[in-house]
Amino acid sequence: MKFGIEIVPSMPIDEVVEVVKLAEDVGFQYAWITDHYNNRYVYQVLALLAKETETIRIGPGITNPYVRNPAITASAIATLDEISNGRANLGIGPGDKATFDKLGIAWEKPISRIKEAISIVRTLTAGEALDTGAKLDYKPVQEKIPVYMGAQGPMMLKTAGEVADGVLINASNPKDFEAAVPNIKEGAEAAGRSIDEIDVAAYTCTSVDEDPEKAANAAKIVVAFIAAGSPPFVLERHGLPADTQQKFGDLIAKGDFGGAIAAVDDALMEAFAIVGTPDDLVPKIEALGEMGVTQYVVGSPIGPDMKKSIKLVGDIIESF
Ligand SMILES: C[C@H](OP(=O)(O)OC[C@@H](O)[C@@H](O)[C@@H](O)Cn1c2nc(=O)[nH]c(=O)c-2cc2ccc(O)cc21)C(=O)N[C@@H](CCC(=O)N[C@@H](CCC(=O)O)C(=O)O)C(=O)O
């Protein structure tokens, strides 16, 4: 099992660098930086991480094909690959509707847009020209920069199986991967590929601490947001009430975060997060491995004390 870490650059840039360097020191192999307009700009954060780290692979986790023209993304990731001396990964996915509504961007045909974007990025970073004649005037270090797709829906997962080198799946329960992996496999085989070529990453709401209750409490607000964004098929899969999305969506929309946290029960925690002591985490991550997960990404909130939690995860990495 490989280990990654998700960092939301909502904290001061020096702290972002500090926690990613710590993650590298304790054995994490991937750092994924989220891409939302309201946080620090993903590619400047990544450039700094490239200069400040040596071995950890880095990339957006995830960007999308709507906020930037894919040729700009190609140049951004090729530049990152040069600065990091060949450690860039591109994480790209549909983006989220709430953000696009705020930016006045129409969220149209996400699957087609992502496939087109990946094809453009691959063509340009391979030093080739688009039909329009567009071409990069330099080549990245890596022959082929790995492209990971953020995906949750069945069609998006199949598309990832068809075209991507990896998939970042925002989920934490074995039931989600029991459903997701066959979709990825179907897409891969339809494209004459094998799922073994694809790094299946669990991009998981994680909270670890020596005190399991503190760990659980730190995750509740993230679980509330996940519940608010969970489509009916996910709620059904976990036997959650059909009105869960509406209930948490309403609480969050009116800013009642206390009410949202109080409404998070054990069933929601079980469905949408992996929390507890390091010893609690091991069997849960192993269970994901049995479902075909090959990379575990420690996602927000990571823990009540982020640096301490990164070190605690570091203590269990070598046991995988
Ligand atoms: C579009 C959507 O795909 P989805 O994968 O389920 O989208 C949910 C999330 O993956 C998506 O919002 C991500 O961008 C969220 N996301 C992030 N979103 C962000 O904006 N920033 C992030 O940093 C971020 C990180 C992240 C990490 C992992 C991860 O799994 C998701 C992450 C969906 O509805 N898919 C369905 C329907 C597909 C569809 O839209 N089909 C179209 C036509 C097909 C076409 O598009 O051509 C249609 O039916 O009209 C499906 O896959 O079955």
The ligand as an SDF file (V2000), in Angstrom:
LIG
                    3D

 53 55  0  0  0  0  0  0  0  0999 V2000
  -19.7180   14.6030  -12.9060 C   0  0  0  0  0  0  0  0  0  0  0  0
  -19.9140   13.6440  -11.7600 C   0  0  0  0  0  0  0  0  0  0  0  0
  -18.7140   12.8620  -11.6110 O   0  0  0  0  0  0  0  0  0  0  0  0
  -18.2430   12.4510  -10.1370 P   0  0  0  0  0  0  0  0  0  0  0  0
  -16.9040   11.8120  -10.2000 O   0  0  0  0  0  0  0  0  0  0  0  0
  -19.3190   11.6800   -9.5030 O   0  0  0  0  0  0  0  0  0  0  0  0
  -18.0690   13.8820   -9.4480 O   0  0  0  0  0  0  0  0  0  0  0  0
  -18.0000   13.9790   -8.0490 C   0  0  0  0  0  0  0  0  0  0  0  0
  -16.5630   14.3930   -7.6600 C   0  0  0  0  0  0  0  0  0  0  0  0
  -15.6760   13.4090   -8.1010 O   0  0  0  0  0  0  0  0  0  0  0  0
  -16.1680   15.7320   -8.2450 C   0  0  0  0  0  0  0  0  0  0  0  0
  -17.0320   16.7370   -7.7940 O   0  0  0  0  0  0  0  0  0  0  0  0
  -14.6960   16.0550   -7.8740 C   0  0  0  0  0  0  0  0  0  0  0  0
  -14.2650   17.1590   -8.6230 O   0  0  0  0  0  0  0  0  0  0  0  0
  -14.6090   16.3710   -6.3610 C   0  0  0  0  0  0  0  0  0  0  0  0
  -13.1710   16.5230   -5.9410 N   0  0  0  0  0  0  0  0  0  0  0  0
  -12.6080   17.7620   -5.9220 C   0  0  0  0  0  0  0  0  0  0  0  0
  -13.2650   18.7980   -6.4820 N   0  0  0  0  0  0  0  0  0  0  0  0
  -12.6980   20.0190   -6.5290 C   0  0  0  0  0  0  0  0  0  0  0  0
  -13.3040   20.9370   -7.0770 O   0  0  0  0  0  0  0  0  0  0  0  0
  -11.4420   20.2450   -6.0110 N   0  0  0  0  0  0  0  0  0  0  0  0
  -10.7140   19.2670   -5.4370 C   0  0  0  0  0  0  0  0  0  0  0  0
   -9.5920   19.5110   -5.0180 O   0  0  0  0  0  0  0  0  0  0  0  0
  -11.2900   17.9520   -5.3790 C   0  0  0  0  0  0  0  0  0  0  0  0
  -10.5980   16.8570   -4.8600 C   0  0  0  0  0  0  0  0  0  0  0  0
  -11.1210   15.5710   -5.0480 C   0  0  0  0  0  0  0  0  0  0  0  0
  -10.3760   14.4280   -4.7280 C   0  0  0  0  0  0  0  0  0  0  0  0
  -10.8840   13.1620   -4.9590 C   0  0  0  0  0  0  0  0  0  0  0  0
  -12.1730   13.0030   -5.4980 C   0  0  0  0  0  0  0  0  0  0  0  0
  -12.6800   11.7560   -5.7370 O   0  0  0  0  0  0  0  0  0  0  0  0
  -12.9550   14.1270   -5.7950 C   0  0  0  0  0  0  0  0  0  0  0  0
  -12.4420   15.4100   -5.5790 C   0  0  0  0  0  0  0  0  0  0  0  0
  -21.1050   12.7460  -12.0760 C   0  0  0  0  0  0  0  0  0  0  0  0
  -22.2280   13.1260  -11.8590 O   0  0  0  0  0  0  0  0  0  0  0  0
  -20.8220   11.6210  -12.7080 N   0  0  0  0  0  0  0  0  0  0  0  0
  -21.8710   10.7000  -13.0860 C   0  0  0  0  0  0  0  0  0  0  0  0
  -22.5920   11.1740  -14.3370 C   0  0  0  0  0  0  0  0  0  0  0  0
  -21.6150   11.4410  -15.4610 C   0  0  0  0  0  0  0  0  0  0  0  0
  -22.1320   12.5280  -16.3910 C   0  0  0  0  0  0  0  0  0  0  0  0
  -22.1070   13.6600  -16.0090 O   0  0  0  0  0  0  0  0  0  0  0  0
  -22.5920   12.1560  -17.6380 N   0  0  0  0  0  0  0  0  0  0  0  0
  -23.0780   13.1570  -18.5830 C   0  0  0  0  0  0  0  0  0  0  0  0
  -22.6890   12.9370  -20.0380 C   0  0  0  0  0  0  0  0  0  0  0  0
  -21.3870   12.3570  -20.2650 C   0  0  0  0  0  0  0  0  0  0  0  0
  -20.4080   13.4300  -20.6630 C   0  0  0  0  0  0  0  0  0  0  0  0
  -20.0320   14.1900  -19.7610 O   0  0  0  0  0  0  0  0  0  0  0  0
  -20.0430   13.5080  -21.8490 O   0  0  0  0  0  0  0  0  0  0  0  0
  -24.5580   13.0400  -18.6270 C   0  0  0  0  0  0  0  0  0  0  0  0
  -25.0620   12.0110  -18.2000 O   0  0  0  0  0  0  0  0  0  0  0  0
  -25.1220   14.0190  -19.1570 O   0  0  0  0  0  0  0  0  0  0  0  0
  -21.2290    9.3310  -13.2930 C   0  0  0  0  0  0  0  0  0  0  0  0
  -19.9910    9.2740  -13.2390 O   0  0  0  0  0  0  0  0  0  0  0  0
  -21.9610    8.3510  -13.4870 O   0  0  0  0  0  0  0  0  0  0  0  0
  1  2  1  0
  2  3  1  0
  2 33  1  0
  3  4  1  0
  4  5  2  0
  4  6  1  0
  4  7  1  0
  7  8  1  0
  8  9  1  0
  9 10  1  0
  9 11  1  0
 11 12  1  0
 11 13  1  0
 13 14  1  0
 13 15  1  0
 15 16  1  0
 16 17  1  0
 16 32  1  0
 17 18  2  0
 17 24  1  0
 18 19  1  0
 19 20  2  0
 19 21  1  0
 21 22  1  0
 22 23  2  0
 22 24  1  0
 24 25  2  0
 25 26  1  0
 26 27  1  0
 26 32  2  0
 27 28  2  0
 28 29  1  0
 29 30  1  0
 29 31  2  0
 31 32  1  0
 33 34  2  0
 33 35  1  0
 35 36  1  0
 36 37  1  0
 36 51  1  0
 37 38  1  0
 38 39  1  0
 39 40  2  0
 39 41  1  0
 41 42  1  0
 42 43  1  0
 42 48  1  0
 43 44  1  0
 44 45  1  0
 45 46  2  0
 45 47  1  0
 48 49  2  0
 48 50  1  0
 51 52  2  0
 51 53  1  0
M  END
$$$$
